[in-house]
């Protein structure tokens, strides 16, 4: 530690000696009436150079931050769309109408829906809701209450039920997004169980609903951001953490349910620090030897 400090002090001393020698050389080489205008011109030039470096590197940091924000926002939008895609093929299906929509066959549900979405794709929650929106089936619960799904998935999920009910059954009555219940954020999709073809008709009245969800935890975030050059990605439910960049994760209501935080890479700041360190190290030995 002492040796490193000594080297640093020696470098600064040599730098000051070299600059003093340079000034003395200017005094000898340049007529007195031109010296101060020349020094002023050099000062202005170096000032503009430093200002240009500062502005360009700051703009570089801003561009990098915006790229990271767009990339993270895009992967979260894609995650929501993928959950919707996974559920779509099971909700809009003639066999699902037969075994879920008209009557409920738990064994069929386990063999044909849960086997893939729950045990292969890793969705932690799978529900079937009745025409009255109460929970008929839960993948992970042996005992269920009428509001098990609503309590598990939270307010934004509850809003999605009404949204799906308003969509025409002839199309794709399905929505997806992010929701929060207590301290847990989840990505989910809610869909009406409707026929794919005209070979079977859906029961009259409100249809049953199929719901899937997974937790947005550390493993989910790591998998989602693996290809992105971002660091220390995490969810924060309360106030933003000082010194961290963040984007808001919103539910379908448009209200923020969490902050997605990360530590942005600042190439401009790194370049400025590098230039400052180099400027203190240069010259490492006197360029001019006093006469």
MARDONU-561936 format. One line per 5 residues: their letters; for each residue x, y, z of C-alpha. Coordinates in Angstrom, 3 decimals. Example, Ala and Ser with C-alpha at 12.3 -4.5 7.8 and 13.67 -1.06 7.14 Angstrom:
2
AS) 12.300,-4.500,7.800 | 13.670,-1.060,7.140
END
This chain:
291
XXXXX) 0.000,0.000,0.000 | 2.807,2.409,0.949 | 4.770,1.583,-2.202 | 1.729,2.272,-4.394 | 1.098,5.597,-2.646
XXXXX) 4.744,6.549,-3.098 | 4.554,5.777,-6.824 | 1.414,7.889,-7.166 | 3.015,10.817,-5.335 | 6.154,10.526,-7.476
XXXXX) 4.061,10.533,-10.660 | 2.279,13.722,-9.593 | 5.596,15.363,-8.694 | 7.082,14.504,-12.090 | 3.932,15.813,-13.783
XXXXX) 4.214,19.160,-11.997 | 7.934,19.377,-12.763 | 7.310,18.673,-16.440 | 4.524,21.258,-16.666 | 6.757,23.835,-14.952
XXXXX) 9.504,23.054,-17.436 | 7.056,23.461,-20.307 | 5.946,26.867,-19.025 | 9.567,28.003,-18.642 | 10.304,26.850,-22.176
XXXXX) 7.338,28.863,-23.462 | 8.576,31.942,-21.603 | 11.970,31.652,-23.245 | 10.748,30.708,-26.741 | 7.766,33.065,-27.132
XXXXX) 8.038,36.855,-27.035 | 6.471,38.347,-23.914 | 3.766,40.262,-25.826 | 2.514,36.965,-27.354 | 2.847,34.727,-24.294
XXXXX) -0.371,35.502,-22.466 | -2.565,35.551,-25.596 | -1.048,32.176,-26.530 | -1.662,30.759,-23.060 | -5.242,32.091,-23.147
XXXXX) -5.805,30.517,-26.558 | -4.430,27.191,-25.352 | -6.644,27.363,-22.260 | -9.731,28.045,-24.384 | -8.849,25.207,-26.767
XXXXX) -8.308,22.704,-23.976 | -11.494,23.934,-22.297 | -13.501,23.272,-25.452 | -11.901,19.852,-25.818 | -12.807,18.896,-22.247
XXXXX) -16.339,20.261,-22.699 | -16.778,18.288,-25.921 | -15.557,15.116,-24.208 | -17.914,15.688,-21.294 | -20.973,16.342,-23.475
XXXXX) -20.292,13.453,-25.858 | -19.672,10.932,-23.069 | -22.763,12.100,-21.185 | -24.817,11.639,-24.372 | -23.276,8.183,-24.756
XXXXX) -24.429,7.270,-21.229 | -27.942,8.560,-21.959 | -28.143,6.512,-25.169 | -26.921,3.394,-23.366 | -29.511,3.852,-20.615
XXXXX) -32.294,4.306,-23.158 | -31.200,1.142,-25.007 | -31.293,-0.799,-21.734 | -34.722,0.571,-20.860 | -36.106,-0.396,-24.251
XXXXX) -34.529,-3.856,-24.084 | -35.886,-4.590,-20.607 | -39.314,-3.216,-21.473 | -39.338,-5.360,-24.601 | -38.458,-8.603,-22.825
XXXXX) -41.193,-7.999,-20.239 | -43.735,-7.349,-22.991 | -42.551,-10.522,-24.717 | -42.847,-12.503,-21.465 | -46.487,-11.460,-21.115
XXXXX) -47.168,-12.341,-24.756 | -45.532,-15.759,-24.351 | -47.777,-16.614,-21.379 | -50.769,-15.667,-23.502 | -49.445,-17.805,-26.353
XXXXX) -48.964,-20.802,-24.042 | -52.540,-20.599,-22.768 | -54.233,-19.828,-26.089 | -53.919,-23.315,-27.559 | -55.479,-24.906,-24.461
XXXXX) -58.333,-22.429,-23.949 | -59.477,-22.245,-27.586 | -59.875,-25.999,-28.126 | -62.841,-28.238,-28.797 | -61.675,-30.853,-26.295
XXXXX) -61.296,-28.200,-23.600 | -64.927,-27.189,-24.140 | -65.990,-30.845,-23.753 | -63.958,-31.569,-20.621 | -63.761,-28.136,-18.965
XXXXX) -66.444,-25.903,-20.446 | -69.465,-28.229,-20.467 | -68.554,-30.441,-17.524 | -65.400,-30.579,-15.475 | -63.145,-33.632,-15.777
XXXXX) -60.254,-33.272,-13.297 | -58.407,-36.315,-14.663 | -58.525,-34.945,-18.208 | -57.378,-31.568,-16.926 | -54.413,-33.157,-15.197
XXXXX) -53.415,-35.298,-18.176 | -53.867,-32.729,-20.931 | -53.357,-29.256,-19.485 | -51.412,-29.542,-16.249 | -49.012,-32.152,-17.634
XXXXX) -47.536,-29.595,-20.027 | -48.253,-26.144,-18.609 | -47.591,-27.077,-14.999 | -45.044,-29.871,-15.036 | -43.152,-29.043,-18.246
XXXXX) -43.499,-25.284,-18.721 | -43.261,-24.578,-15.026 | -46.372,-22.492,-14.385 | -46.826,-22.386,-10.639 | -50.571,-21.701,-10.691
XXXXX) -53.271,-23.114,-12.946 | -56.935,-22.403,-12.206 | -60.334,-23.098,-13.697 | -63.013,-20.546,-12.849 | -66.728,-21.211,-13.150
XXXXX) -69.324,-19.103,-14.887 | -69.733,-17.214,-11.599 | -65.931,-16.519,-11.530 | -65.396,-18.719,-8.469 | -62.501,-21.187,-8.373
XXXXX) -63.409,-24.715,-9.514 | -59.892,-26.130,-9.759 | -56.380,-25.282,-8.568 | -53.238,-27.095,-9.681 | -51.356,-26.628,-6.399
XXXXX) -54.156,-26.640,-3.819 | -55.919,-29.741,-2.535 | -58.527,-27.650,-0.763 | -59.868,-24.554,-2.479 | -62.191,-21.720,-1.548
XXXXX) -64.374,-19.864,-4.047 | -61.925,-16.942,-4.099 | -58.660,-18.927,-4.054 | -57.573,-17.666,-7.495 | -58.477,-14.059,-6.724
XXXXX) -56.580,-14.061,-3.428 | -53.562,-15.791,-4.972 | -53.227,-13.515,-8.003 | -54.440,-10.135,-6.812 | -56.380,-7.119,-8.061
XXXXX) -55.070,-6.830,-11.643 | -55.970,-10.461,-12.258 | -59.481,-9.796,-10.935 | -59.808,-6.954,-13.453 | -58.735,-9.304,-16.232
XXXXX) -61.713,-11.561,-15.526 | -64.110,-8.731,-16.400 | -62.027,-7.863,-19.475 | -62.231,-11.415,-20.798 | -65.967,-11.535,-20.121
XXXXX) -66.420,-8.475,-22.349 | -64.552,-10.002,-25.310 | -66.593,-11.802,-28.010 | -66.267,-15.612,-27.718 | -65.935,-15.956,-31.485
XXXXX) -62.476,-14.397,-31.427 | -59.716,-14.926,-28.878 | -61.097,-13.936,-25.475 | -57.784,-13.876,-23.645 | -55.682,-11.259,-21.857
XXXXX) -52.312,-11.364,-20.118 | -50.139,-9.126,-18.011 | -48.556,-8.654,-14.612 | -50.248,-8.665,-11.254 | -49.274,-8.401,-7.627
XXXXX) -50.631,-10.045,-4.529 | -48.933,-8.997,-1.292 | -45.179,-9.151,-1.853 | -45.371,-11.421,-4.893 | -45.396,-10.239,-8.535
XXXXX) -46.669,-12.686,-11.157 | -47.123,-12.845,-14.902 | -50.427,-14.435,-15.885 | -52.989,-15.041,-18.615 | -56.762,-15.428,-18.355
XXXXX) -58.812,-16.964,-21.176 | -62.366,-18.090,-21.840 | -62.730,-21.755,-22.766 | -64.221,-21.585,-26.280 | -64.411,-23.959,-29.271
XXXXX) -61.859,-23.873,-32.064 | -64.190,-25.279,-34.742 | -67.928,-25.497,-35.348 | -68.048,-29.160,-34.339 | -69.021,-28.266,-30.780
XXXXX) -70.893,-25.355,-29.255 | -69.989,-23.634,-26.027 | -72.574,-23.813,-23.235 | -75.053,-20.959,-23.069 | -74.238,-18.085,-20.786
XXXXX) -70.863,-17.084,-19.310 | -68.068,-19.493,-20.179 | -65.601,-21.052,-17.784 | -62.171,-19.523,-17.617 | -58.697,-21.058,-17.719
XXXXX) -55.902,-19.202,-15.888 | -52.135,-19.732,-15.695 | -49.503,-17.772,-13.771 | -45.870,-17.905,-12.721 | -43.861,-16.002,-10.144
XXXXX) -41.548,-13.196,-11.243 | -38.635,-14.210,-9.032 | -34.841,-14.174,-9.290 | -34.768,-17.247,-11.528 | -37.388,-15.740,-13.850
XXXXX) -35.480,-12.441,-14.094 | -32.170,-14.220,-14.705 | -33.677,-16.267,-17.527 | -35.417,-13.220,-19.002 | -32.313,-11.000,-19.048
XXXXX) -29.643,-13.599,-19.806 | -28.932,-12.195,-23.274 | -28.921,-8.550,-22.156 | -25.871,-6.635,-20.979 | -27.465,-5.488,-17.709
XXXXX) -26.357,-6.125,-14.148 | -27.951,-6.510,-10.711 | -31.484,-6.883,-12.098 | -34.138,-7.096,-9.375 | -37.705,-6.178,-8.460
XXXXX) -38.419,-3.587,-5.801 | -41.936,-3.282,-4.438 | -41.494,-0.051,-2.492 | -39.490,3.061,-3.245 | -36.713,2.983,-5.816
XXXXX) -33.212,2.206,-4.614 | -30.817,5.152,-4.759 | -28.158,4.763,-7.446 | -30.135,2.191,-9.458 | -31.866,2.733,-12.798
XXXXX) -35.457,1.528,-12.994 | -38.586,1.127,-15.097 | -42.087,0.681,-13.735 | -43.847,-2.686,-14.008 | -47.537,-1.932,-14.427
XXXXX) -50.678,-3.972,-14.142 | -53.544,-3.843,-16.615 | -54.979,-0.926,-14.655 | -51.939,1.122,-15.664 | -50.829,1.532,-12.058
XXXXX) -47.312,0.628,-11.011 | -47.050,-2.635,-9.083 | -43.238,-2.798,-8.815 | -39.964,-1.281,-9.990 | -37.609,-3.275,-12.182
XXXXX) -34.182,-2.059,-11.131 | -30.744,-2.635,-12.585 | -27.297,-1.106,-12.573 | -26.754,0.497,-15.950 | -23.467,0.303,-17.801
XXXXX) -22.067,3.836,-18.239 | -19.474,3.718,-21.057 | -19.174,7.512,-21.165 | -18.433,7.812,-17.453 | -15.913,4.986,-17.726
XXXXX) -14.183,6.804,-20.591 | -14.061,10.065,-18.610 | -12.542,8.297,-15.614 | -10.002,6.620,-17.874 | -9.006,9.946,-19.437
XXXXX) -8.669,11.577,-16.025 | -6.418,8.782,-14.808 | -4.315,9.003,-17.968 | -4.018,12.773,-17.656 | -2.615,12.408,-14.142
XXXXX) -0.161,9.769,-15.274 | 1.113,11.760,-18.272 | 3.907,12.452,-18.552 | 5.404,9.785,-16.331 | 8.815,11.405,-16.702
XXXXX) 9.804,15.000,-17.526 | 9.513,15.780,-21.228 | 11.791,18.772,-20.959 | 14.915,18.989,-18.926 | 15.479,22.498,-17.528
X) 18.630,24.146,-18.808
END
